[in-house]
């Protein structure tokens, strides 16, 4: 099967046969996977964890609430897979984007200039969105868009080499990042944990060698104590409350390279069944490898600082997600019922801005103005966020549907 050009995650200019107004022969599974990921992000407005808190005796709601929140440190929930999936898909579509530009006669210089421009736009878009409720620019670099922007130029450069070099670079990136943390000294007995925003006996602290990857006492935290204070701030930077860090863009680049390897498979001439087999094999292999590294004490699985083990483990899950969507949608042609996700997936940057910007607050406030202060109590206080959040989510989708029908696709 020969697929046509796929844009990378923010160049949503094409679609599939669901809408004849858009170019044909698109790999629909990629758009649906992206739409699924963005729906998980947009669905934060439902505040399912609040429902879980209101219904502490419900096992169902405890499970649902857990999977719409981030884990405190090690391991993961479904919600923790949003960022790696979004990042993975950047790599998946890159072989198509590069091939398209080369077919249009773009030189290496043209590609590089375009890539650098995209990188800076993503970085500053992420900073802009994070600054919307601040009194001054909130310089932060752990946002999803900013992290992608920091690594994107390197990803494009890596993509221009052979697959063997790509794999070699992946190993080097993860190995070097692991070594930097491993060599950074552990806190001494007189360490002032106040400046790190944690306590020495925090229940999620790791012990032994794994302690090199503890929250806000690691190599990336030390870097940010210097780097973040280069920029004007309301207060000096001491730590990130969630433990996130700027340098996570390095192993995040590793996730994009894994996506690039998946994209190489997807864009190859091998049969669809062979592609699916490769996705499943690589997915299971990466999950087992990541778990082995974690349980062997070599490197813990921590999403917040994007440990190498997390890159490998979450990358395996991304391969399996891609396999599922590819098998169901592209191989078995089960596109019916995917339109809702397709509308979101082909305009993911717009969806991101709507979900992460101020639009959802505007919609939410308008609902209470026009429907009354207690409209969300129709099912009782425990389910209030499901009512208000469900309506917000519906109107957000309608905005994206309107853009879809009007062929308005955000392109950077």
N, C-alpha and C positions, 0 to 999 in steps of 0.2 A: 504494500500500500504506500503510495506516495502522498505525503501531506504537504499542503501549501504553507506559506509563511505564517509563523506564529510570532506575535509580538511578545516582548518580555512583559513582566507583570504590570507595567504602567504604560505600555503602548497598545492600548485596547482599540485597534482600528479594524479588526476583522472578526468574523463570527462563523457560524456553521450553517448547515442547511435548514436549521429551524427557522431562520429568517432569510428569505431569498434576497433581501436588500443588502446582505453582507456576503463577502466572498465565500466560495464553497470549499469543500474538501479539508476543512479544518479539523484538527484533533480535538473533538468535542470534549473528551474526557478531561483534558487539561483545564478547560474553561469551567467545567462542572466541579472539578476538584477545587479550583480557585474560588468558585462561588460558594462551595461548602465551607471553606476556611473563612471567607469573609462573613458568611452568615453566622458562624460561631462568634466572631468578633462583634458584629452588629447586635447579636442576641444578648450581649451584656446588659442591654437596657431592660431585660426581663428580671434581672437581679434574682436569679433562682436561689442563690445562697441565702437571701433574705427570707424566701419562702421556707427554706430548710430550717432556718433559725426559729421561725414561727411555728414549725411543726417538728419539734425535736424527736418525737417518737415515731416518725415516719421513715422507715428504712429507704423507701423509694426517693423521697425528697432529700434525704441526706446524701444519697448516691448522686442524684442530679446536681445538688448544690456543690458537692465536692468537685465535680467535673466542670463547673463553670467558675472555678477559682484556681489560683496558682498555688502549688504546694509550697510550704515554707522554705524548703531547701532541696533535699535529695528527692529523686524519682519524679513522678509527673502525674498530671491529670489530663483529660482531653483538652482543657483550655490551654495547657502548656504546649500543645502541638500546633497552635495557631501560627506563631511566629516562625518556627522551623519549616512548616508547610509552605507558608507564603514565600519564605526565603528559598527553599528548595525549588519551587516553581520558577523562580528567576533563572536558575541554572538550566532547568528543563527546556525552556523556550529559547535559550540563547543560541544554540546551533542554527535554528531557523532564522533568527534575526540577523546573525552574522552572514549566513548564506545569502539571504535576501539582499543585504547591502552590497555584498560582493557582486552579486548578479546584476545590480544596478550600476556597477562600475566604481564603487567606492574604493579608494585607496586606503592603505593602512593609516595614513595621516587623517583622512576623513573620518574613519571609524574611531580613531583615538580621540579626536576633538569632540565628536558627537558623544562618545562614552564619558569623557570628563565632564561635559556639560550636564549630562544626565545625572552623574554622580553628585555634582554640586547642587542641582535642583532638588534631588532627593534629600540630601543632608539638610538644606535650609527649609524645605517643606516640613520635615520632621521637627526642626527647632521651632518653626512658626506655629505649628499645631500645639506644641507643648507650652508655648508662650501666651496662648490666647487668654488665659485667666491670670496672667502675671502683670505686675506694674512695669516691668522692663523685660527685655529679651531674656528668656530662660535658656541659657546655654547648657544643653544636655545632649549627650551623644549615644544614649542607650536605647532610644526610640527605634522601632522596627525600620522605618524608612531611612533614618540616619545611619543605622548599622549597615543596611544594604548599600546605601550611597558610599559609605567609607570603603567598602570592599568591592564595589561593582567594577571599577576600572581594572583592578587586579584580576578579577574574574574574566573579563574580556581578553586581557593579555594572555592569561593561562589558556583560554579557549582556542587561541590561534596555534597552539602547539599540538603535538600528537597525544593520543589518549594515554600512552605510557608516561609522557611528561606530566600530564594532568594528574595521574595517580601519584606520581612521584612528588608533585607539589602538594597534594593533599596530605601525604604522609609527613612531609617536611613541616607544613603549617601546624598540624596537630602535634607533632613531636616537639617542635620548638616551643610551642605554647605550653605544653605539658612541662617541659624542662624549666621554663622561666618560673613557673609556680613552684615546682619541686625544689628549686635552688633558693627561693626566697625564704629567709629565716622565719621560724615560728615565733609567736609572741613570747617574750620572756616572762619571768615571774613578776616583774615590776611593770608589765605592760598596762597602760591606762586604757581600759576598754571603753571608757566614756567617749573618747574621740572616734571610736569605731561604731558607736551606736548599738553595740551588743554587750552581752555579759559573758564572763568566762565560763559560766555554767549554763549557757543557753541550751535548751533541750535538743536543738538540732545541730549543735556543734559536733564535728567529727573528731575522732581521736587517732592517734598514731600518725602514720605517713599521710593519711587522708586529710589531716588537719591543715595541710598546706592549701586546701581549697575551702576553708571555713569562711563564713560571711564577714566581709570587711576587715579581715586581717591577712589578706593575701596580696599577691604581686599586683594584680589589676587595681585593687583599692589603693595601694601605695602610689601607683602611677597617677590615679585620678586626684589624689591629694595635691599633687603638683600641677597636673594638666588643667584641671577644672578651674583652678584659681588664677589661671592666665587670663580668663575672661571676666568682664565686669559682672559682679553678682550683688544681690541684696545683702547676703551674708557670706563669709568665707565658707568654702566647701570643706566639710569634714568627712562625710560619708553619704552614700545613697541608702535611703531607708530600706529599700528592697534588696540591697546587695548588688544591684546591677552595675555594670562598668563599661567604660568606653572601649577598652581593649577586647571586649567580646566580639567586636567586628572581625577579629582575626579568625577564631574558630567558626564564626558565622560564615566567613568566606569558605571555610571547609564544607559547610552545609550546601552552599551554592555550587561548589565543585562536585559534590555528590549529585546534585540536580543536573549539572552539566553532563555527568557520566550517564545519567538516566536519559537525558535529551539525546545523547549520541546514539543510544539504543533505539529510542523512539524514531529518530531520523534516519536510521539505517535501512538497508534493503532486505533484512531478514524477515521471515514471516511473522505475522501478528502473534501466532501461538508461541513462537520462540521469544518474542519480545516479552510476552506475559510471563513466560517461564523464567526469563532473566530477572524481571522485576521481583518476582516472588523469591527466587533464590538469593538475590542480593539483599532483599529486605530481611529475610530470616537470618542470613549470615551476619549482617550488620547488627541486628538485635542481639544475637547470641554473643558476638564479639564484645559489644558494649557492656552487656551484663557480666561477661567474664572479667573484663577489665575492672568493673565496679566491685564485684565480689572478691576478686583477688587482691583488692586493696591498692591497685596500681593508680586508679583514678576514679573518683566518685561521679555518679550521674547527677549533675546539677545544671538545671536550665538557666538559672539566674546569672551565672557567670560563664555559661556555655562551655563547660569543660569538654575536652576531647572525647571523653566517654559519652557525654550527652550528644555531641555531634554525630558520633557513630550510631548510638542507640536510636536517637530520634530520626536520623537519616534512614535507618532501616524501616521504621514505621512509615515514613514518607514514601518509600519504595512500595510498601504494601498498600497504602492508600492509592497510589498511582496505579498499581496493578488492579485493584478493585474497580476503580472508575474506568480504566482502559478496557478491562475484560467485559464489564457490563454494558458500557456505552459504545465504544468503538468496535469491539469484536462482535457482541451480540446485538448491537444496534438498538439498544433500549433507551432511546432518547426521550420517549414520552415520559412525562412526569419530571423531567429535568429542567424545564423551561424556567421555573422559579429561580433555580441556582444559576442557570446560564445568564439570565439578566444581570445578576450580581457579578458573575465571574468575568464577563467581557468589559466591565467598567469598574475594575477593582480599586483603582486609585480614587475614583469618585466615591465608591462605597466606603473606602478607608477615611476619606475626609469627612463624609457625612457622619460616620460612626464616631470618629475621634475628635471632630471639631465641635462647633456649637449648634449644628443643625438639630441634633436630637433634643437638645435642651429647649430650643425654640418650639419644636413640635410638641414636646411634653407640656411646656407652659401654656401653649395655645389650647391643648385639650382641657386643661383644668379651667381655663377662662371660659370656654364655650360649652363644656359639658357639665360644669359644676365641680365644686371642691371635693365632693364625695362620690363622683362617678365610678372611681376605681374600687369602691367598697361593695359592689354588687354581689360578689362571691364571698365576702367577709374580709377582714383585715389581713389575714394570712396570705391571700392571693391578690392583694392590691397591685403589686408590681407586675403580675401577669397581665392584668387588664390594661393598665396604663402603658406598660412596656410593649405589650403585644400590639396596641394601636400605633405606638411610635414606630415599631418595626415595620408594620404594614405601610405606613405613610412613607417611610424611608425607601421601601421597595418600590412604591408607586413613583417616587422621584426617579429612581433608576430605570423603571419601566418606561417612563416618559422619555428619558434620555435615549433609551434603546430604540424606541419607535421613531424618534427624531434623528437617529443616527449620530447622537452626540456622545463620542467616546473620548475620554480624557487621555491625551497623549503628551508625554514629556519627551 
